[in-house]
Each structure stands twice: as C-alpha cells, then as structure tokens.
Amino acid sequence: MERQGFFTEYAGNSDYDGFWQIANSISYVGHYGPTWGRQLLGVVFFWVPRSIWPGKPVGTGVLLAEYRGYTFQNLSAPIWAEAVVNGGLVAALIVLLGLGYLIRAIDRRVPEALASGSVLAVAAATLPAYSIILLRGSLLAASGILIVMLASLWWLGERKNAPPSVIGLENPGTSDRSTRARSAA
C-alpha cells in the first residue's frame, strides 16, 4: 500500500478535524450567536430519549458539520469549541480557566489519595485517560460514559465510608454466623 502525501491524507481524514471544528464554532457563533447553553442542556439530559424530547440538541460536532454542510457528520467538538458554541469566547475562557483550576486542585490531592487508598486515587488513575475523549468531544457523545464513571466513583466512595458490615467486609470472628456457631458449641 502506497501512502499519500501528508496534505492529501490530512484533507481526507476526519481524525484531524479539531482545528477546523474550533474554527467552525467561531464561525457558527459569528453567524447565529451562542446557543446560551442549549447544547449543554443536551449533554445534561443525554438520557432523555428523542421520542420524548424531539427538539433535543444534537452533539456539537454534528451541529457544526450541519452548519458547514458537511456530508460526514461524525466529527469532534473539542471542549473549547463546545464552550464557544454554548456561550461565546468569554465562556470558552471561563471554561478553560475553570477546568485548569479543577485539574490542578485534583492533581495536588493525588499523592495523599494514593497514600490513603482514597477513591480519588481510582479517579486519578482513570480520568486522565478518559479526559482525552472529553477534551476531543463532543460532550454529548462522551457524557453517558462520564456520568456512569463519576457515579461509580461516588458509589465507591460511599461504600468505603460505610460500616464494614454493610458492605460485607466484617471480621469473620465477629459476624452473627460465627457468634451463633460459637454459642452452639
């Protein structure tokens, strides 16, 4: 198989769409204005079926592809494109600063979490890899898995704080069964 030149391969490959989707998001906002969070509502309510909410927003990658008239619509919408479409350039600045602050705050707590066996240690091991998908977007496509992951982490944290008998980790020498066995003997 003979490879094409870089620019020919680049032009026909949707793997390199991030730059253009950011440009498309700025163009979209210049033409229609921001959606003022409408796209974000689709992310928050990803679980609502379109049969119940027929006007539910499509993913931002699809929205931008439709806006540009692309026939191929399985495109990304990097987090900054999502922010631009939802609230303009100021929203993108706020989102990126907030995301940077959040990541820095979590990162500072990781050494302590690893030492204590905290659920944050599990998050620190899984979320960085998944953040590549989140940063690439679109959020609507990535939000379902993220919600399941965060709910699982929350559940693990709750279980870790639960009394041992609730989660089945009681000391075998103190369980009701072993107490009954000792008293029967």
Backbone as a printed PyTorch tensor [residue, N CA C, xyz], in Angstrom:
tensor([[[  0.8470,  -1.1790,   0.0000],
         [  0.0000,   0.0000,   0.0000],
         [  0.8890,   1.2380,   0.0000]],

        [[  0.6570,   2.1060,  -0.9230],
         [  1.4430,   3.3280,  -1.0310],
         [  0.7290,   4.4500,  -0.2890]],

        [[  1.4840,   5.1440,   0.5380],
         [  0.9030,   6.2520,   1.3030],
         [  0.7980,   7.4910,   0.4420]],

        [[ -0.2350,   8.2440,   0.6920],
         [ -0.3980,   9.5200,   0.0100],
         [  0.4680,  10.5570,   0.7230]],

        [[  0.5690,  11.7030,   0.1590],
         [  1.2850,  12.7950,   0.8150],
         [  0.5370,  13.2520,   2.0580]],

        [[  1.2220,  13.9480,   2.9380],
         [  0.6350,  14.3850,   4.2040],
         [ -0.6190,  15.2160,   3.9920]],

        [[ -0.5630,  16.2150,   3.1330],
         [ -1.6920,  17.1190,   2.9730],
         [ -2.8930,  16.4230,   2.3430]],

        [[ -2.6640,  15.4970,   1.4510],
         [ -3.7600,  14.7310,   0.8580],
         [ -4.4060,  13.8520,   1.9240]],

        [[ -3.5770,  13.1870,   2.7300],
         [ -4.1040,  12.3430,   3.7990],
         [ -4.8160,  13.1890,   4.8540]],

        [[ -4.2480,  14.3220,   5.1850],
         [ -4.8260,  15.2220,   6.1920],
         [ -6.1890,  15.7290,   5.7520]],

        [[ -6.2990,  16.1380,   4.4980],
         [ -7.5410,  16.7200,   3.9920],
         [ -8.6790,  15.7090,   3.9660]],

        [[ -8.3890,  14.4430,   3.7720],
         [ -9.4420,  13.4470,   3.6660],
         [ -9.6420,  12.6140,   4.9150]],

        [[ -9.0940,  13.0360,   6.0510],
         [ -9.1390,  12.2250,   7.2660],
         [ -9.7840,  13.0160,   8.3980]],

        [[-10.8810,  12.5120,   8.9200],
         [-11.5860,  13.2260,   9.9870],
         [-10.8690,  13.1310,  11.3340]],

        [[ -9.7850,  12.3870,  11.4250],
         [ -9.0410,  12.3170,  12.6800],
         [ -8.3810,  13.6450,  13.0260]],

        [[ -8.2400,  14.5070,  12.0560],
         [ -7.5650,  15.7900,  12.2560],
         [ -8.5540,  16.9530,  12.1740]],

        [[ -9.7570,  16.7620,  12.6760],
         [-10.7890,  17.7770,  12.4980],
         [-10.8380,  18.8160,  13.6070]],

        [[-10.0930,  18.6380,  14.6850],
         [-10.1960,  19.5250,  15.8410],
         [ -9.9760,  20.9890,  15.5180]],

        [[ -8.9170,  21.2890,  14.8050],
         [ -8.6180,  22.6820,  14.4560],
         [ -9.7750,  23.2940,  13.6750]],

        [[-10.2610,  22.5440,  12.6790],
         [-11.3250,  23.0710,  11.8300],
         [-12.6400,  23.1860,  12.5830]],

        [[-12.8760,  22.2980,  13.5250],
         [-14.1140,  22.3860,  14.2950],
         [-14.0870,  23.5970,  15.2450]],

        [[-12.9140,  23.9400,  15.7400],
         [-12.8040,  25.1570,  16.5520],
         [-13.0930,  26.3710,  15.6630]],

        [[-12.5070,  26.3790,  14.4690],
         [-12.7780,  27.4650,  13.5230],
         [-14.2610,  27.4960,  13.1540]],

        [[-14.8610,  26.3270,  12.9450],
         [-16.2900,  26.2620,  12.6240],
         [-17.1440,  26.7850,  13.7620]],

        [[-16.7260,  26.5210,  15.0120],
         [-17.5080,  27.0040,  16.1560],
         [-17.4860,  28.5320,  16.2220]],

        [[-16.3490,  29.1250,  15.9410],
         [-16.2590,  30.5940,  15.9300],
         [-17.1010,  31.1550,  14.7890]],

        [[-17.0520,  30.5030,  13.6410],
         [-17.8660,  30.9260,  12.5000],
         [-19.3570,  30.7910,  12.8190]],

        [[-19.7310,  29.6680,  13.4400],
         [-21.1320,  29.4370,  13.8150],
         [-21.6390,  30.5470,  14.7360]],

        [[-20.8400,  30.8490,  15.7670],
         [-21.2470,  31.8910,  16.7260],
         [-21.2870,  33.2540,  16.0440]],

        [[-20.3650,  33.4990,  15.1020],
         [-20.4070,  34.7540,  14.3560],
         [-21.6610,  34.8770,  13.5000]],

        [[-22.1610,  33.7460,  13.0230],
         [-23.3400,  33.7490,  12.1560],
         [-24.6480,  33.7250,  12.9410]],

        [[-24.7550,  32.8210,  13.9310],
         [-26.0060,  32.6380,  14.6780],
         [-25.9660,  33.1860,  16.0990]],

        [[-24.7890,  33.4250,  16.6200],
         [-24.6570,  33.7760,  18.0330],
         [-24.5820,  32.5070,  18.8630]],

        [[-24.1920,  32.6450,  20.1330],
         [-24.1020,  31.4520,  21.0010],
         [-25.4780,  30.8370,  21.2420]],

        [[-25.4760,  29.5750,  21.6050],
         [-26.7380,  28.8900,  21.9070],
         [-27.1810,  29.1420,  23.3490]],

        [[-26.3620,  29.8420,  24.1110],
         [-26.6330,  30.1790,  25.5150],
         [-26.9870,  28.9510,  26.3410]],

        [[-26.1890,  27.9100,  26.1510],
         [-26.3130,  26.7100,  26.9660],
         [-27.2520,  25.6540,  26.4220]],

        [[-27.8980,  25.9000,  25.2990],
         [-28.8220,  24.8980,  24.7500],
         [-28.0950,  23.5870,  24.4480]],

        [[-26.9040,  23.6620,  23.8770],
         [-26.1350,  22.4490,  23.6070],
         [-25.7910,  21.7400,  24.9150]],

        [[-25.4920,  22.5020,  25.9390],
         [-25.1650,  21.9260,  27.2460],
         [-26.3750,  21.2220,  27.8550]],

        [[-27.5710,  21.7370,  27.6080],
         [-28.7840,  21.0550,  28.0810],
         [-28.8780,  19.6520,  27.4890]],

        [[-28.5100,  19.5140,  26.2290],
         [-28.4970,  18.1920,  25.6030],
         [-27.5320,  17.2520,  26.2930]],

        [[-26.4090,  17.7870,  26.7680],
         [-25.4290,  16.9800,  27.4930],
         [-25.9890,  16.5710,  28.8550]],

        [[-26.5440,  17.5240,  29.5820],
         [-27.0720,  17.2470,  30.9160],
         [-28.2210,  16.2420,  30.8510]],

        [[-29.0580,  16.3780,  29.8330],
         [-30.2140,  15.4890,  29.6990],
         [-30.0020,  14.4640,  28.5830]],

        [[-28.7790,  13.9500,  28.4910],
         [-28.4430,  12.9590,  27.4610],
         [-29.3330,  11.7320,  27.5510]],

        [[-29.8320,  11.4350,  28.7290],
         [-30.6020,  10.2240,  28.9830],
         [-32.0580,  10.3420,  28.5350]],

        [[-32.5120,  11.5500,  28.1920],
         [-33.8970,  11.7300,  27.7470],
         [-33.9950,  11.2970,  26.2830]],

        [[-34.8730,  10.3510,  25.9700],
         [-34.9970,   9.8850,  24.5790],
         [-35.5550,  10.9810,  23.6660]],

        [[-35.1570,  10.9340,  22.4120],
         [-35.6490,  11.9130,  21.4400],
         [-37.1470,  11.7520,  21.1660]],

        [[-37.6880,  10.5840,  21.4760],
         [-39.1380,  10.4050,  21.3180],
         [-39.8950,  11.2750,  22.3220]],

        [[-39.2920,  11.5410,  23.4720],
         [-39.9060,  12.4180,  24.4750],
         [-39.5240,  13.8750,  24.2170]],

        [[-38.2930,  14.1060,  23.7900],
         [-37.7940,  15.4530,  23.5140],
         [-37.3150,  15.5120,  22.0640]],

        [[-38.2420,  15.6940,  21.1270],
         [-37.8770,  15.6740,  19.7050],
         [-36.8870,  16.7760,  19.3170]],

        [[-36.9200,  17.8980,  20.0090],
         [-36.0210,  19.0030,  19.6820],
         [-34.7130,  18.9730,  20.4450]],

        [[-34.4140,  17.8400,  21.0700],
         [-33.1740,  17.7240,  21.8480],
         [-31.9840,  18.0350,  20.9450]],

        [[-31.0430,  18.8260,  21.4620],
         [-29.8890,  19.1840,  20.6280],
         [-29.0700,  17.9590,  20.2120]],

        [[-28.5470,  18.0180,  18.9990],
         [-27.5970,  17.0020,  18.5480],
         [-26.2430,  17.3670,  19.1340]],

        [[-25.2880,  16.4650,  19.0320],
         [-23.9470,  16.7760,  19.5000],
         [-23.3930,  17.9900,  18.7760]],

        [[-22.5230,  18.7200,  19.4360],
         [-21.9780,  19.9420,  18.8490],
         [-21.1790,  19.6440,  17.5860]],

        [[-20.5000,  18.5030,  17.5250],
         [-19.7940,  18.1240,  16.3050],
         [-20.7410,  17.9910,  15.1310]],

        [[-21.8970,  17.3810,  15.3720],
         [-22.9190,  17.2290,  14.3250],
         [-23.5030,  18.5930,  13.9680]],

        [[-23.7770,  19.4160,  14.9750],
         [-24.3160,  20.7600,  14.7350],
         [-23.3900,  21.5610,  13.8180]],

        [[-22.0980,  21.5180,  14.1090],
         [-21.1370,  22.2670,  13.2950],
         [-21.0010,  21.6710,  11.9000]],

        [[-21.0590,  20.3470,  11.7990],
         [-20.9990,  19.6990,  10.4760],
         [-22.2120,  20.0950,   9.6410]],

        [[-23.3930,  20.1130,  10.2610],
         [-24.6050,  20.5250,   9.5440],
         [-24.5020,  21.9880,   9.1250]],

        [[-23.9980,  22.8270,  10.0170],
         [-23.8430,  24.2540,   9.7140],
         [-22.9470,  24.4620,   8.4930]],

        [[-21.8780,  23.6860,   8.4070],
         [-20.9270,  23.8340,   7.2980],
         [-21.3560,  23.0470,   6.0570]],

        [[-22.3890,  22.2230,   6.1780],
         [-22.8730,  21.4530,   5.0330],
         [-22.0360,  20.2250,   4.7260]],

        [[-21.3410,  19.7050,   5.7250],
         [-20.5260,  18.5080,   5.5160],
         [-21.4360,  17.2950,   5.3700]],

        [[-21.0620,  16.3830,   4.5130],
         [-21.8230,  15.1420,   4.3810],
         [-21.4270,  14.1530,   5.4680]],

        [[-20.1920,  14.2320,   5.9320],
         [-19.6980,  13.3640,   7.0100],
         [-19.8850,  14.1190,   8.3180]],

        [[-20.6840,  13.5650,   9.2400],
         [-21.0240,  14.3210,  10.4420],
         [-20.4660,  13.7400,  11.7310]],

        [[-19.7160,  12.6630,  11.6570],
         [-19.1160,  12.0820,  12.8540],
         [-17.8110,  12.8190,  13.1540]],

        [[-17.9640,  14.0600,  13.6150],
         [-16.8230,  14.9260,  13.8590],
         [-16.7380,  15.2900,  15.3350]],

        [[-15.5620,  15.6840,  15.7390],
         [-15.3550,  16.0600,  17.1330],
         [-15.8670,  17.4740,  17.3750]],

        [[-15.8960,  17.8340,  18.6280],
         [-16.1410,  19.2130,  19.0580],
         [-15.3130,  19.3790,  20.3280]],

        [[-14.0580,  19.8060,  20.1700],
         [-13.2040,  19.9580,  21.3510],
         [-13.8690,  20.8350,  22.4090]],

        [[-13.4470,  20.6660,  23.6360],
         [-14.0940,  21.3360,  24.7640],
         [-14.1820,  22.8490,  24.5430]],

        [[-13.1650,  23.4440,  23.9120],
         [-13.2230,  24.8830,  23.6920],
         [-14.2260,  25.2300,  22.6030]],

        [[-14.4470,  24.3460,  21.6300],
         [-15.4990,  24.5680,  20.6330],
         [-16.8720,  24.4580,  21.2960]],

        [[-17.0260,  23.4830,  22.1890],
         [-18.2860,  23.3560,  22.9420],
         [-18.5650,  24.6440,  23.7130]],

        [[-17.5430,  25.1540,  24.3790],
         [-17.7200,  26.3690,  25.1850],
         [-18.0570,  27.5720,  24.3120]],

        [[-17.3970,  27.6970,  23.1550],
         [-17.6720,  28.8130,  22.2480],
         [-19.1140,  28.7450,  21.7600]],

        [[-19.5710,  27.5730,  21.3420],
         [-20.9360,  27.4290,  20.8360],
         [-21.9570,  27.7060,  21.9400]],

        [[-21.6730,  27.2710,  23.1530],
         [-22.6260,  27.4590,  24.2560],
         [-22.6640,  28.8730,  24.8060]],

        [[-21.5450,  29.5930,  24.7690],
         [-21.5520,  30.9100,  25.3990],
         [-20.5960,  31.9270,  24.8180]],

        [[-19.9760,  31.6460,  23.6890],
         [-19.0700,  32.6070,  23.0740],
         [-17.6470,  32.4740,  23.5940]],

        [[-16.8080,  33.3910,  23.1530],
         [-15.3890,  33.3340,  23.5070],
         [-15.1490,  33.5510,  24.9950]],

        [[-15.9600,  34.3800,  25.6290],
         [-15.8060,  34.5960,  27.0740],
         [-16.0960,  33.3040,  27.8250]],

        [[-17.1140,  32.5780,  27.4040],
         [-17.4300,  31.2900,  28.0380],
         [-16.2770,  30.3110,  27.8530]],

        [[-15.6540,  30.3200,  26.6810],
         [-14.5130,  29.4250,  26.4400],
         [-13.3790,  29.7530,  27.4020]],

        [[-13.1200,  31.0210,  27.6060],
         [-12.0670,  31.4350,  28.5440],
         [-12.4010,  30.9820,  29.9610]],

        [[-13.6420,  31.1750,  30.3760],
         [-14.0620,  30.7790,  31.7270],
         [-13.9860,  29.2640,  31.8900]],

        [[-14.4620,  28.5180,  30.9060],
         [-14.4420,  27.0510,  30.9670],
         [-13.0140,  26.5390,  31.0500]],

        [[-12.1330,  27.0620,  30.2260],
         [-10.7540,  26.5730,  30.2240],
         [-10.0180,  26.9460,  31.5040]],

        [[-10.2450,  28.1510,  32.0260],
         [ -9.6330,  28.5200,  33.3080],
         [-10.1820,  27.6530,  34.4400]],

        [[-11.5020,  27.4280,  34.4400],
         [-12.1220,  26.5840,  35.4670],
         [-11.6400,  25.1470,  35.3930]],

        [[-11.5200,  24.6200,  34.1920],
         [-11.0330,  23.2610,  34.0070],
         [ -9.5810,  23.1370,  34.4730]],

        [[ -8.7730,  24.1300,  34.1490],
         [ -7.3810,  24.1240,  34.6050],
         [ -7.2820,  24.1720,  36.1200]],

        [[ -8.1180,  25.0000,  36.7450],
         [ -8.1250,  25.0940,  38.2030],
         [ -8.5600,  23.7700,  38.8300]],

        [[ -9.6070,  23.1550,  38.2770],
         [-10.1100,  21.8800,  38.7950],
         [ -9.0520,  20.7870,  38.6820]],

        [[ -8.4140,  20.6900,  37.5440],
         [ -7.3890,  19.6600,  37.3470],
         [ -6.2180,  19.8910,  38.2930]],

        [[ -5.8230,  21.1430,  38.4620],
         [ -4.7250,  21.4580,  39.3890],
         [ -5.0950,  21.0780,  40.8200]],

        [[ -6.3310,  21.3840,  41.2330],
         [ -6.7670,  21.0630,  42.5900],
         [ -6.7850,  19.5520,  42.8240]],

        [[ -7.2810,  18.8080,  41.8450],
         [ -7.2990,  17.3450,  41.9640],
         [ -5.8790,  16.8010,  41.9820]],

        [[ -5.0440,  17.3260,  41.1020],
         [ -3.6660,  16.8470,  40.9850],
         [ -2.8890,  17.0440,  42.2880]],

        [[ -3.1540,  18.1150,  42.9860],
         [ -2.4620,  18.3590,  44.2630],
         [ -2.8690,  17.3700,  45.3470]],

        [[ -4.0660,  16.7990,  45.2270],
         [ -4.5570,  15.8620,  46.2390],
         [ -4.2000,  14.4070,  45.9330]],

        [[ -3.6910,  14.1380,  44.7440],
         [ -3.4220,  12.7610,  44.3250],
         [ -2.4060,  12.0530,  45.2210]],

        [[ -1.2570,  12.6540,  45.5740],
         [ -0.3080,  11.9180,  46.4260],
         [ -0.9200,  11.4560,  47.7520]],

        [[ -1.6990,  12.3190,  48.3750],
         [ -2.3690,  11.9450,  49.6330],
         [ -3.4030,  10.8420,  49.3860]],

        [[ -4.1270,  10.9430,  48.2740],
         [ -5.1380,   9.9380,  47.9370],
         [ -4.4960,   8.5820,  47.7000]],

        [[ -3.3700,   8.5650,  47.0250],
         [ -2.6760,   7.3000,  46.7760],
         [ -2.1770,   6.6860,  48.0760]],

        [[ -1.6900,   7.5230,  48.9770],
         [ -1.1820,   7.0280,  50.2540],
         [ -2.2970,   6.4870,  51.1440]],

        [[ -3.4710,   7.1010,  51.0830],
         [ -4.5700,   6.6920,  51.9640],
         [ -5.5000,   5.6640,  51.3310]],

        [[ -5.3550,   5.4100,  50.0310],
         [ -6.2550,   4.4680,  49.3590],
         [ -7.6190,   5.0790,  49.0910]],

        [[ -7.6880,   6.3710,  49.0000],
         [ -8.9410,   7.0920,  48.7660],
         [ -9.4900,   6.7830,  47.3740]],

        [[-10.7840,   7.0000,  47.2040],
         [-11.4170,   6.8060,  45.9000],
         [-10.8560,   7.7940,  44.8840]],

        [[-10.3200,   8.9090,  45.3510],
         [ -9.6810,   9.8660,  44.4450],
         [ -8.4930,   9.2200,  43.7350]],

        [[ -7.8620,   8.2570,  44.3730],
         [ -6.7590,   7.5360,  43.7280],
         [ -7.2680,   6.7710,  42.5060]],

        [[ -8.4580,   6.1800,  42.6040],
         [ -9.0580,   5.4820,  41.4650],
         [ -9.3900,   6.4940,  40.3660]],

        [[ -9.9450,   7.6370,  40.7640],
         [-10.2650,   8.6830,  39.7940],
         [ -9.0020,   9.1930,  39.1160]],

        [[ -7.9440,   9.3480,  39.8940],
         [ -6.6790,   9.8450,  39.3420],
         [ -6.0800,   8.8610,  38.3470]],

        [[ -6.4220,   7.6020,  38.4850],
         [ -5.8990,   6.5930,  37.5570],
         [ -6.7500,   6.4640,  36.2970]],

        [[ -8.0400,   6.7660,  36.3850],
         [ -8.9280,   6.5520,  35.2450],
         [ -9.2690,   7.8230,  34.4740]],

        [[ -9.4850,   8.9180,  35.1650],
         [ -9.9560,  10.1240,  34.4890],
         [ -8.9440,  10.7510,  33.5230]],

        [[ -7.6410,  10.7000,  33.7890],
         [ -6.7330,  11.2930,  32.7940],
         [ -6.8530,  10.6600,  31.4130]],

        [[ -6.9800,   9.3550,  31.3650],
         [ -7.1230,   8.6980,  30.0620],
         [ -8.4570,   9.0830,  29.4210]],

        [[ -9.5140,   9.1380,  30.2100],
         [-10.8160,   9.4880,  29.6580],
         [-10.8940,  10.9640,  29.2850]],

        [[-10.0550,  11.7940,  29.9200],
         [-10.0890,  13.2270,  29.6040],
         [ -9.7180,  13.4880,  28.1520]],

        [[ -8.9600,  12.5990,  27.5360],
         [ -8.6380,  12.7580,  26.1110],
         [ -9.9300,  12.7330,  25.3010]],

        [[-10.8280,  11.8190,  25.6460],
         [-12.1170,  11.7320,  24.9540],
         [-12.9560,  12.9680,  25.2540]],

        [[-12.9450,  13.4150,  26.5160],
         [-13.7200,  14.6000,  26.8860],
         [-13.2010,  15.8430,  26.1910]],

        [[-11.8880,  15.9940,  26.1420],
         [-11.3170,  17.1830,  25.5120],
         [-11.5710,  17.1970,  24.0100]],

        [[-11.5880,  16.0120,  23.3890],
         [-11.8330,  15.9190,  21.9540],
         [-13.3000,  16.1700,  21.6430]],

        [[-14.2020,  15.7010,  22.5100],
         [-15.6240,  15.9110,  22.3210],
         [-16.1900,  15.0180,  21.2330]],

        [[-17.3930,  15.1370,  20.9660],
         [-18.3040,  16.0930,  21.5520],
         [-18.8130,  15.6080,  22.8990]],

        [[-19.1880,  16.5630,  23.7480],
         [-19.6070,  16.2130,  25.1050],
         [-20.8440,  15.3290,  25.1250]],

        [[-21.7650,  15.5570,  24.2060],
         [-22.9770,  14.7290,  24.1900],
         [-22.6320,  13.2620,  23.9930]],

        [[-21.6830,  12.9880,  23.1320],
         [-21.2790,  11.6010,  22.8800],
         [-20.5120,  11.0170,  24.0660]],

        [[-19.7680,  11.8370,  24.7790],
         [-18.9220,  11.3540,  25.8660],
         [-19.5890,  11.4090,  27.2340]],

        [[-20.7070,  12.1000,  27.3600],
         [-21.2860,  12.3490,  28.6850],
         [-21.8650,  11.1020,  29.3400]],

        [[-22.4320,  10.1890,  28.5830],
         [-23.0210,   8.9900,  29.1870],
         [-21.9930,   8.1790,  29.9510]],

        [[-20.8610,   7.9180,  29.3160],
         [-19.8070,   7.1470,  29.9750],
         [-19.2530,   7.9150,  31.1640]],

        [[-19.1030,   9.2410,  31.0130],
         [-18.5850,  10.0570,  32.1130],
         [-19.5130,   9.9910,  33.3220]],

        [[-20.8050,  10.0880,  33.1040],
         [-21.7650,  10.0350,  34.2080],
         [-21.6940,   8.6850,  34.9090]],

        [[-21.6230,   7.6090,  34.1550],
         [-21.5040,   6.2740,  34.7590],
         [-20.2040,   6.1740,  35.5570]],

        [[-19.1190,   6.6970,  34.9980],
         [-17.8260,   6.6510,  35.6860],
         [-17.8710,   7.4590,  36.9880]],

        [[-18.4140,   8.6750,  36.9380],
         [-18.4880,   9.5010,  38.1440],
         [-19.4300,   8.9010,  39.1800]],

        [[-20.5500,   8.3400,  38.7320],
         [-21.4710,   7.6870,  39.6640],
         [-20.8070,   6.4770,  40.3180]],

        [[-20.0320,   5.7280,  39.5510],
         [-19.3110,   4.5780,  40.1120],
         [-18.2800,   5.0200,  41.1390]],

        [[-17.5710,   6.0960,  40.8360],
         [-16.5910,   6.6220,  41.7910],
         [-17.2750,   7.1120,  43.0560]],

        [[-18.4160,   7.7850,  42.9070],
         [-19.1730,   8.2430,  44.0700],
         [-19.6170,   7.0380,  44.9030]],

        [[-20.1270,   6.0060,  44.2230],
         [-20.5940,   4.8110,  44.9140],
         [-19.4420,   4.1570,  45.6720]],

        [[-18.2790,   4.0650,  45.0370],
         [-17.1180,   3.5000,  45.7190],
         [-16.7570,   4.3050,  46.9570]],

        [[-16.8260,   5.6350,  46.8350],
         [-16.5430,   6.4870,  47.9820],
         [-17.5390,   6.2780,  49.1020]],

        [[-18.8050,   6.1460,  48.7510],
         [-19.8410,   5.8930,  49.7610],
         [-19.6350,   4.5350,  50.4140]],

        [[-19.3130,   3.5280,  49.6170],
         [-19.1000,   2.1820,  50.1490],
         [-17.8860,   2.1500,  51.0740]],

        [[-16.8620,   2.9030,  50.7330],
         [-15.6580,   2.9250,  51.5630],
         [-15.9610,   3.5310,  52.9330]],

        [[-16.8940,   4.4850,  52.9610],
         [-17.2510,   5.1400,  54.2180],
         [-18.3220,   4.3870,  54.9960]],

        [[-18.9040,   3.3630,  54.3940],
         [-19.9560,   2.5950,  55.0570],
         [-19.3440,   1.6800,  56.1170]],

        [[-20.1270,   1.3460,  57.1410],
         [-19.6250,   0.3970,  58.1310],
         [-19.3030,  -0.9390,  57.4620]],

        [[-18.2810,  -1.6420,  57.9270],
         [-17.8790,  -2.8990,  57.2790],
         [-19.0020,  -3.9120,  57.1350]],

        [[-19.9190,  -3.9950,  58.0850],
         [-20.9780,  -4.9940,  57.9910],
         [-21.9290,  -4.7090,  56.8400]],

        [[-22.0800,  -3.4470,  56.4470],
         [-22.9810,  -3.0950,  55.3610],
         [-22.4300,  -3.5800,  54.0260]],

        [[-21.1160,  -3.5600,  53.8620],
         [-20.5380,  -3.9410,  52.5770],
         [-19.9600,  -5.3470,  52.5990]],

        [[-20.2270,  -6.1030,  53.6410],
         [-19.8200,  -7.4980,  53.6750],
         [-18.3560,  -7.7100,  54.0000]],

        [[-17.7360,  -6.7640,  54.6740],
         [-16.3270,  -6.8920,  54.9980],
         [-16.0810,  -7.0420,  56.4980]],

        [[-17.1100,  -7.4540,  57.2280],
         [-16.9260,  -7.5880,  58.6690],
         [-15.9220,  -8.6890,  58.9760]],

        [[-15.3420,  -8.5920,  60.0980],
         [-14.3750,  -9.5860,  60.5500],
         [-15.1190, -10.8950,  60.7690]],

        [[-14.6760, -11.9920,  60.1470],
         [-15.4020, -13.2600,  60.2760],
         [-15.5790, -13.6800,  61.7260]],

        [[-14.7050, -13.2720,  62.5970],
         [-14.8230, -13.6480,  64.0040],
         [-15.9170, -12.9050,  64.7330]],

        [[-16.4740, -11.8400,  64.1240],
         [-17.4990, -11.0620,  64.8110],
         [-18.8420, -11.0940,  64.1060]],

        [[-18.9710, -11.8710,  63.0750],
         [-20.2440, -11.9010,  62.3620],
         [-21.2710, -12.6900,  63.1590]],

        [[-22.5430, -12.4840,  62.8340],
         [-23.6140, -13.1970,  63.5260],
         [-23.4730, -14.7010,  63.3630]],

        [[-23.0850, -15.1570,  62.1860],
         [-22.9700, -16.5890,  61.9160],
         [-21.9020, -17.2080,  62.8330]],

        [[-20.7360, -16.5590,  62.9330],
         [-19.6730, -17.1510,  63.7680],
         [-20.0390, -17.0350,  65.2450]],

        [[-20.7910, -16.0120,  65.6340],
         [-21.2320, -15.8970,  67.0370],
         [-22.1920, -17.0170,  67.3490]],

        [[-23.1370, -17.2890,  66.4150],
         [-24.0730, -18.3830,  66.6360],
         [-23.3460, -19.7340,  66.6730]],

        [[-22.3750, -19.9090,  65.8150],
         [-21.6230, -21.1870,  65.7910],
         [-20.8580, -21.3870,  67.1030]],

        [[-20.2780, -20.3120,  67.6470],
         [-19.5470, -20.4250,  68.9080],
         [-20.5010, -20.7140,  70.0580]],

        [[-21.6950, -20.0920,  70.0710],
         [-22.6030, -20.2980,  71.1900],
         [-23.2550, -21.6790,  71.1220]],

        [[-23.3800, -22.2550,  69.8970],
         [-23.9540, -23.5810,  69.7550],
         [-22.9710, -24.6630,  70.2000]],

        [[-21.6870, -24.3640,  70.2040],
         [-20.6740, -25.3560,  70.5490],
         [-20.4890, -25.5300,  71.9950]]])
